[in-house]
Amino acid sequence: MKTHIIYLLFTFCILSGIYAQNVSISGRVTDGKGEPLAFANIIIVQDKDSTTFAGTVTDMEGNFMLETTKENPIVKVSYLGYVTTSVAVKQNVLNTIKLEEDTNLLGEVVVRGTRQHFKMENGGIAMDVANSPLKNVGTANDVLEKQPFIVKNGDAISVLGKGTPLIYINNRLVRNDNELERLSSTHIKKVTVITNPGPEYDASVSAVVLIEAIRPPGEGIGGEVFGRMDVRSKISADRAVDLNYRKNKLDLFAYYGYSEKQREIDINSMQTLEAEENITAVQQIATQKVHNKFHYLEGGLNYELDERHSIGAKYVYTCTPYYKGGVDIVSAVTKDRVSIEEFPTNTKVDMNTNSHLLNAYYTGNVSPWLKVQLDMDYAKGSSENHDFSVSEREAEVEVGTRSLQDYDLYAGKLTLSTPLLGSNFNYGMEYSHTTNEQTYWVDENEGAPSLASNENMSKQKLFAAFLSYLKSIDKWMFNLGLRFENVGFDYFENGNKVDEQSRTYKDFFPQASVSYRSDKVQMMLGYRATIQRPSYYQLRNSIQYDDPYTYETGNPYLKPTRIDDISYSLLWKKIKLMVSYKMYDNMPLLIPHPYGEKQDIVMYIPENMDHTQNLMAMVYYSPRLGFWEPVAGLGVSKDYFRYGDTGQKYEKPFLRYSLQNTFRLPAGFVVMLDFQGTSKGHSNLTYLYDQFRMDVRVTKTFMKGNLILNLRGYDILGTYKQKRLMEVNPIVSLIDKNLDTRSWQFSVRYKFNASKSKYKGKSASEEERQRM
């Protein structure tokens, strides 16, 4: 730790010497209403007509820093859709540059309909939501689902070829799906999907989604109320109230959301285990039911000390006080094709969870050459599970287990930004300390004598330092970054430290990209090294009982997964293209093995794979035909993966296709009709069967946009299934699920005197909260 601090102080002193010889300029670029213009281009000019230096690009809040030898230089500021402006800027003050909308350009937009919703910036593709048909689509969740390269299955959001992204709303990390539901699409200005994140993000992050929300002017009390009903095999409902009070420099906000969800899923499965003496086949027909109630409470404040400094804090509490699940299974077992037993099994699950999160931040321009962002987190939570299973075999067999997880987390992150050679040099450090305890009790194990009570505890300390530099030269933009992480992991089993499973990791993670942007073509080539650490659940040492023939366990010996990711993005006319090639080292996969003396039980254990690769490509074509705006997508994903002593291949590619149709109708109606699906193919060890679904949505706004009604049909044909096959010698497993996705949803959103919170806090601990 001392060495890292000395290094940062040394860097600080060098930078101080550099800037003593130069003039540093800071400021902010906004539109005529005072809203920030993110990633505006700024060029230093020698006089009003001649350009001499490449400039810089503003951040998400429109802030910029410049270094020059001139005391009061003239800068030229440009932004798509706004009139380019040249102004003189001064040192030792916060310069505010306002750009006016280009009325001629906007006139062309109205008459010809040629305005482009997409452009490439900040290592990704940005969409102008405020001027698109998605403005009134519903919530931020709905907007993300319609973005190119984003896939949404249920509540899970992923970026094609990148996995689960971090999502930020005005630079504040989204920690729960409710935050996306609470943000109305009418308040979203822009969404940027970043496929090559910089080193300021955790090394486990492969993609980032930035949502820039509009902050309506005005003071006083404002807010929204929201309600939604979801009708499928069971009825679910969500309701929420969002309040904000703004007075002068003080901003207070509070939010409460409550949801009650019910699901019923039908599952058909066949599992075959070929042992030396016989072949055991287990066919199961199951119905899984889930009923849960969820509460989300958030409150906080933001205070702007002046136009250059602000502080804030927020508290978030979530809990699931009621969660009841159950599975009714009918199992038919054969050995060498001879029936040996058929019996029902009933499993009940009771669970409750709660979590507390306290986040505080400071952000400000402490000098003309230094911008600071400091974030601190404290998180604490627990979850408790009760599982009870009864199988009516020759004699009634009962298995009862309980598990408890407790965790706490302390984290801090400091990000600094300094002008260097006409652009921004970003650097900083991050620290976190995590304690995670898992206790497992076996109350009844007459049907599974190998189950035993145990407890384990993991402690982790993480220190990270990062730096990056972005430089714009004419139509080109270059970005270089490096992140260093030192992770100390200690593992304890039944109170005793296990040295073999306690490790220290020291890794460097480079990142680089080059972008080109002209009036006709925009493209980016990037590289990023990332790491994926196993979850604490995967590291457990307890055995989980699923049914008499299927067990699961963790693996405390799992290693982190190193990923090298090369990606290419292109925007050309009405075409959007992304290609990603990823190389994995030590990828963890859930592998089935024979278990027990009888060799008829299957145990699933997570194990590291040596080397695997994946190639993914996706292209979208989006013409505009009057009131109809279609978006057609076609892509392919192929794994390069072998497993087992024989080197069996799992490499059949699968296709992904979609057709989104938006119709702008009279009287403010917007109708959307979407189709999407995948073909058969491999994903790691699993062979996926084809999927298809059709969705429809009708949106209508009233009262000048303050009242929004939304009717949505999801998988209206009931064709979206999940069928997958795993063949790992000597075990074959086939699972066919009806996911209960066919539904109709009706939502109402009403907003009054809307004034969104100015909270600018980020997260100091993204990866650790996800692991827990």
N, C-alpha and C positions, 0 to 999 in steps of 0.2 A: 504493500500500500504506500509506504514512504517513497519508494522509487517512482511510482506513478504520480504522486503529488509533486515531487521535485521536477519531473518531466514537464508537467503542465505549467508550473511556475516558470521554468526555463523558456517554454514556448511563449508564455505571456510576456516575459521580458523582451524577447526578440521582437515580437510584434509591436511592443511599445516603442522600441527603437526605430522600427520601420516607419511608424506613423508620426513620429516626432519630426520627420523630414517632409511630410506630405500634409495636404489639407483633406480632411474627411467631411463629407456631406451626408446628411441623413434626411429622410422625409417620407411622405406618404402620397400615393396616387389614388384619387377617388373620382367618382362620377359627379354629376351636378347635384345629386341628392346627398352626397357625403358617404356613399357606399364604396368600400374599397374595391379597387380593380386589381385582382390577383394576376401576377405574371405579366404586367405591362412591360414593354420594352423601353429602356432609357439609354440614350446615346449622348456622350459629352461632345460638344461642338466648340470649335475655336472661336468662331463668330457666327452670325446668324445664317450663313450660307454654306460653310464648309465643315464637313465632319472629319474629326481627327482620331477619335478613340472609339473602340467598341465599348458598349455600355454594360448594363446589368439588367436583371429581371426582378420585379418585385415579388415578395412572398405572398402567402394566402391572404394576409391582411393589407396588402398594398404597400407594405413598407419596403424601403430601399436604403442602401448605403453605398456611397461612391468614394473613391480615392483619386485625387487629382493634384497636380502641381499648381493649378489656378485657384485663386482665393474665392472668386465669385463666378464660377463657370456658367455657361449657358448649356442647358440640356434639352434634347428633343425627346418627347414622350409620345409613344404611339400605342394604340390598343384597337383591336378589331371592333369596328362599329362606332368608333369615336374619332373626332377630328384631331389629327396630330398637332401637338402644341410645342413651341419652343419658349422656355422661360429661364430667367436667371435664378440661381439658387445660392443660398448663403450658408456659411459654416456656423456652428454653435447655436443653431436654431432648428426646429423641426419644420422643414418645408412641406407645405401642403399644395399639391398640384391637382387641379380639377380639370377633367376633360369633359367636353360637351359631346353629346351624341351627334353622329353624322346624319343629319336629316335627309340628305340626298340618298345615302345608302339605305336608310330605313324606308324611304319612298320606294326604292327599287324592290325592297323586300316585300312590301305590301302588294305591289302591282305584279311582279314577276314570280314571287315565291321562291327566290334563289338563295335566301339566307341559309348558311350552313350551320347546323346545330353542333357539329363536331370539329375539334381541332386538337392537335398534339401539343402537349406542354407538360413540364414537370415530370418527365419520365413516364408519361401515360397518355391516355386519350380522354379529353374533357368534352362534356356535353352541356350546351346551353339549355337548361331545363326551363328557365323562366319564359323562353320564347318558343317552346315546343309544345306538342299536344299533351305531353306528360304533366303540364303545369297543374291540371285539375284531376289527375288520375287517382289521387287518394292520399297515400302516406309515402314516406321515404322508402319503406319496404317495397311498395308498388313501383316506385321510380327505379330502384335498383334492379328489380326483376326484368325491366325492359331495356337495361343497358346492354350493349354489345359486349361479349366476352364474359358476362356474368350469368351464372346458372343458379336457380333457386329451387330446391327440393324441400317442400314443407317449410320449416323455419330456417333451414340451413342455406347459407349464401356462400358460393365459391366462385373464384375466377378461373376460367378455363386454363388448364396447364399450370396453375399456380397454387390452387388449394384455397383454404379459408383465409380471407383478407382481414387486416385490421381496418376498421371503419371509423372515421373521424367526422364530427360535425363541428365546423368552425374551429378546427384544431383540437377539439376535445374528444378523447377516445370514447367510443360507444361500448358500453360494458354489458348491455342487455338489449334483447330484441325490442323491448318496450320503448326504448329511446327512438328507434326507427318508426315505431307505430305512432308515437306522440308528435312527430314532425310532419306537418302537412306538406303535401307537394307544392302548394301555392307559396310556401315560404322558402323553396329551394331555388337558388340562383343557378348553381352549376354543380355537376358531379364529375370528378376526375378519377378514372381507374388507372392506378399506377402499377405497372407490371415490372418495374425495376427500381424498388425503393432504395433510398440512400442509407448510409451507415448509421444515421441517427435513430433508425428503427432497429428493434431487436433483431439479432442474427437469425431468429427463427421465422422471421416475416418474409414471405415471398411476394405478397401483393398488398397494396393499401388502396382504400377507397376514401377520397376526400369529398365531403359534402359541404358546399358553401351555402349557408342559409342567409336569407335576407333579414336584416334587422330593421323592422319598421320604426320610423321615428315616432317621437311622442313620449309623454310621461303619464303617470297614473297607473291604475290597475287594468290589466288586460288578461286575456286567457282564452282557453278553448275547452270545450267538452266534446267527448267522443264516445260513441257506442257502436257495437257491431255484434251481429248474430250470425253464427255459422251453423248451417243445417246440413248434416250428413247422416250416417247411421244413428248418431246421437246429436244433441244440440249443445253447442258451446257458445260462450258469450264473453265479450270484453267491454269494459267501460273505464273511462279515465277523465280526470280533470287536471288542467295545466294552468297555473296562475303565475303572474309576474307583476311586480310593482317596481316602477322606476321613478326616481325623484333625483334630479340633479345628477350627482356622481354616484349615487347609490342604486344598486340593482338587486332586488330580492326575488327569489323564484322558489316555487314549490310544485310538486307533481305527485299525484297518487293514481296508480293503476291497479285494477283488479281483473283477473281473468279466471274463468272456470271452463275447463276443457274436458271433453269425453271422446274417446276413440275406441273403435272395435275393429280388430284386424284378424283376418282368417289366414291360417298358415297350413300348407301341406308340405311335408318333407319326407325324404327317404335317405337314410344313412346306411352305408354298407361297409363293413370291416372284414377284410379277408385275412384271417390268421392262418397259422401253419396247419391247424387241424380242422378248421371249419370256416364257413362264411356266415357272419351274423348280419342280418338286415333288419332295420327298425324303421317302420313306416308310421308316421304320426300325422294326425289331423287335429289342429289346435285352433282355439279362439282366444285371442288376447284382448283384454279390456283394461282401459286406463281411465281414471277419473281423478283430476287434480284441481286444486285451487291455489292461485298464485297472487301474492301481493308485492307491489313495488312502490317504495316511498322515497322521494328525493327532495332535498331542500338545501338552499345555499344562498350565498351573496357574492356580489362582485362590486368592487369599489375602485373607481378611477381616481387615483391621486391627482393626476393631471393628464394632459393629452399624451404624455410619454410613458406613464407608469400606471399599472393597475395590479391589484391583488384580489384574491378571492378564495373561497373555501366552499366545499359541498359535502354533504353526507348522504349516502345511499344505503337503504336497508331493503333487502329482499327476503322473502320467506315463502315456503311451501308448507303450510301447516297441515294440509290434507292431501295425501297422495295414496290412492288405493289402486293397486293393479292386480290382475289375476290372469292365469292361463289355465284353460281346461284342455287336456290332451287325452286323446285316445291312441294308445300305442299298440301296434301289432308287430310281434317279433318272430322271425324265422331263423333257423339254423340249417344251412344246406338245403334251403327251400322247404323245410318242414316247420310248420307252425308249432311254437313252443309255449307262447302265452299271448294274451290280449287283455289289456287292462287300462282303466282310466287313471289319470293323475290330475290332481287339482293343486295349483300353487297360488298362494296369496302373498302379496307384497305390500307392506305399509312403510311409508317413508316420510320424513320431514327434514327440511333443510332451512338454513338461515345464513345470511351473510351481511356483514357490515363493511362499509368502505368510507374512509375519510380521505379526501383529496384537497390539497391546498396548493396555490400557485402564486408566483410573482412573475410579471413580464414587464419589460421596460427598456428604453434606450437610455442607458446610464451615462453615455457620452456620445459625441458624434461618430465615434468609431467602434462602439461596442453595444450590442443588443443582447439582453439576457432573458432566458426563460428558465425558471426553476419550478419543478414539480415534486411534490412529496405525497406518498401514499401510505396509508395503514389499512390493512384488510384483515378481517377475522371472520371465520365461518365454521359451520359444522354440518354434517349430514348423518342421519341415522336410518338404517334399513332393518326391517324385520321380514324374513322370508320363512314361510311355512309350507311344506309340501306333503301331500298324502297320496300314496299310490296303492290302489286296491288290487294287489297281486294275490298270490295264494294266501298270504296273510297281509293284513294292512301294514304298510310301511310308512313311517313318519320321519321327516327330516326338518329340523328347525334351526335356523341360524340368525345371528344378529351381527351387524357391523356398524362401527362408528368411526367417522373421520373428523378430525379437528385440525385446523390450520390457522396460522397467523403469518403476516407478511409486513415487513418494513421496507420501504424503497424510496430512493431519491434520484432525480435526474436533473442535470444542469446542462443547458444548451446555450452556447455563445455564438454570436455572429459578428464578423468584422469585415469591413471592406478591404480588398486586396487586389491591386492591379486592375481596378475598374470593375470588379465583381465582388461576390460574397465568399468569404472563407468561414465555414461553419465547423465548430468543434465542441467537445464537451465530454462529460463522464456520467456514469450511471452506477448505482449500487443497490443491491437488494439482499435481504436476509429472510429466508423462509424456513418455517418449521411445520412439518406435516406428520400427524400421528394417525395410524390406522389400527383399530382393534377389532378382532374377529372372534365371536363366541359361537360355539356349537352347543345348542341346548338339547338337541335330539338327533342322533345319527344311526339309528338302528338299520336304516336302509343304505347308509354310506359310512361304514366303520372307519374309512381312511380320513374322514374329515376330523380336524383337530383345531382347538382354539389357539390363537397366537396374536401377537401384537408386533408392530414395527414402527419405527420413526425415522424420518429423513430430515436432515438439516442441510441447507444449501446457502452458500454465500457467493454472490456474483458481483464482480467488478468489471466494468467495461469503459473503454475510452474510444472516442470516434472523431473523425475529421473528414471533411469533404470540401471540394472546391468546384464551383460551376462557372464556366467562362463562355460568353457568347461572342462569336466573331462572324460578322455579316449574317449569313443564313444558317450558320452552323452553331451548335451548342455542345460543349464538352463538359463532362461531369466525372470526377474522380473521387473515390472515397475509400476509407479503410476503417475497420472496426476491430478492436482487440477485446477479447473476453477471457477472464480468469475465473473459473468456476470450481469451487471446493464443495464436494458432496460427501456427506457422512451418513452411513446407514447403520441403524441399530435394530436388532432383533431380540425380542423379549428382554429388553434392557441392556443388552450387550452389544458393543460396537463390533461390526463385521468388517475387518480390514480389507478383505478381498473385494468387497462390494463398495468400499469407500474410495473415491477417486478424486483427482484434481485434473481439470482440463484447462489448457491454455491454447487458444486458437486465434488466428488472424482471419478476417473475412473481408476480402477486397470487393469493390463495386466500381463499375465504369460504364459509361454510355456515351454515345455520340448521336446527335440528332441533326436533321436537316429540315428546314421549313421554308417553302416558297409559296407563291400564290396557288400553284397547282398540285404540288406534291409535298407531303409531310411524312417523315419516316425516322425510325430510331432503332439502333442496334445496341443492346446492352448485355452486361454480364454481372451476376451477383452470386456470391457464395453464401449459403445459409446453413443452419443447423437445426435439427428437430429433436428436441429432448423427449424421452418417454414420459408419459403422464405418471403421476404418483399411483394411479390405479393400476397401470401396467407393471409397476415395480412392486406390487404387493406380493406377499408370499403365501397367501391363503388360497384354499381350494373352494371354488364356487360350485354348488350342486345345481344343475339345470334340470335333469331328470335322471331316472335310474341308469341310462345308457350314455349320458353326456355330462362331462365336468369341464370347468374352466379354471385356470390359475394365472397368476402373474409370473414375472421373471425379474428378480432383483439384479440380474447380471446384464440386463439390456444396456447397450451402448447408444449414445446419441447418433443420429443419422446426419451425415454430411451430404449436402446437395450443391452441385454446381449447375447453374441455370443460365443458359444463353437464349435470348429472346430477340425477335425482330417484329416491329410494328410498322404499318403503312396506311396512310390516308391518301387516296387518289380519286378525285372526282366523287363518285357515289359508292366507292369501294373502300372497305375497311378490312385489313388483314393482320393477323397475328400468328407468329410461329414461335414455338418454344421447344427447346431441347434440354432435358434435365438428366443429370447423372447422379445416382444415389449410391452411397456407401453405408452399409449397416442399416438398411431399411427394415423396420420391425413388421413382421407379418404374423397373423394368428395361424399356427400350424397344428393340424390334428395328429395325435399319436395314439396308438393302442395303450390302454392303461388297465392295471389290475391283473391278477393271476389268471382269470378266465379269458382274458384277451377279447372281451366283448364290449368293453367300455371305451369311449373315445374321450381323450383329454385334449383340450385346446390350450396351447402354450404360445405366447409371443416370443419370436426368435428373430435375430438379426440376419438379414441376407447380405451377401458380400457386395455384389455389384449388379445394379439394374439401371436401365435407361428408359426414357419415354420421349416420344416425339409427338407433338400436337400442333395442328394447323387449323385455323378457322378463318373463313372469309364471309363478309356480309356485303350485300348489295341493297341500297336503299334509294330507289327512284321516288319521285313525287308526281302523282297523277291527279291533279286537281284536289278534290276533297279526300282522296284515298292516298295514304302514305304507307306502302308496304316495306318491310325489311325482311329479306331472305338471307338465311345463313346456312352454310354447309362446311363441315369440318371432319377431321379424322384424328384418331388417337391410336398410337401403336406403342406397346411395351416391347422391350428387348430383355427377356427374362427367362432363365432356365433354373430348374430346381430338381433336387434328388440325385441319387447315385447314377441314374441313367441320363441325367441332363435333359429331362423332359422340357419341351418348349411350351411356353404360355405367351404366345406372341401374335395371336390373330387380332388385327386392328378392328376397330369399330367406328362407324360413321355417326355423326351428330348432325341433325338438320332442324331447321325452324323456319316458320313463316309468320311474322307478326303483321297484322293489318289494322291500321288506325283510320277511322272514318270521321271526319269533322262534318257534322250535320247541322241544319238550322236550329235556331232556338237554344243554342249553347249545349247541345247534346254531343257527346263524344262516345263512339262505339269502337271497341277493340275486339278482334277475333284472332286468336293465336293458335298455331299448331306447332308441336315440337316432339322430337323423339330421337331414339338411337337404334342402331342395328346391333346384331350379335357381335361379340368379340371379347377379348381378354382384358381384364384389369388386374394386374399382378397374378395371383394364383386362381382368381375367380373368372369363370366364363359367364358373361352376362348375356341374357336373352334380350330380344328387342323390346323397346318400350315406345308408347305413343300416347299423347293426350291432346285434348282440345279445350281451350279456355275462352270465355267470353266476358266482356265487361261493358257496362253502360254507366256513364257519369253525367250528372247534371248539376250545375251551380245555380244558386239563387242569392238574392240580397247582395248584389255586387260582389259575389264570390265568398261571402262570409258563411254561407250555408252550402255544404257539399253533400250530395246524396250519391251513393255508389252501390251498384248491384253487380255482383261478380259470380260467375259460374266457373268452377275449377274442375277440370277433368269431367266435363259434362257427359261424355259418352261412357265413363266408367271403364276405360281401357288401360289405365296406367297401373301396371303390375310390377312386381319385383321378383324376377325368377333368375336364380343363379346356380351354377354348378361348380363344385370344387373336387378335383381329382388329384389326390396326393397319396401315392401308393403307401400302404394298402387300404386307404380309406377313400370312399366316394360319397359326397354329400350333395343332395339336390334340394333346394328350398324354393317354394313358390308362395309368394305373399300377395294377398289383396290388401292394399295399404289404406283402404277407407279414405281415398282422396277425393272421390266424387262429392262435391259440396256446392251449396249456394250461400253466398255471404251478402248481407245487406248492412251498410254502415252509414252513419250520420255524423257529420262533424260541423260544429258551430263555433265560430270565433268572434270575440268581441274585444274592441280596443286593443288589437294584438300588438304586443311589444315583446319581442323575443329577448331572452337573457343574453347578456354580453359575456358570459363565462368563457374564459380563455384557457382554462386549465387543460393539461394533457395528462397522459399516464406516465408513471415512473416504473411500471411493472406489468407490461402487457402479457409477456409470455408466461410468467409465473401464475397469474390468475387463471389463464386458460388451462395450464397443467393441473390445477386443483379443481 
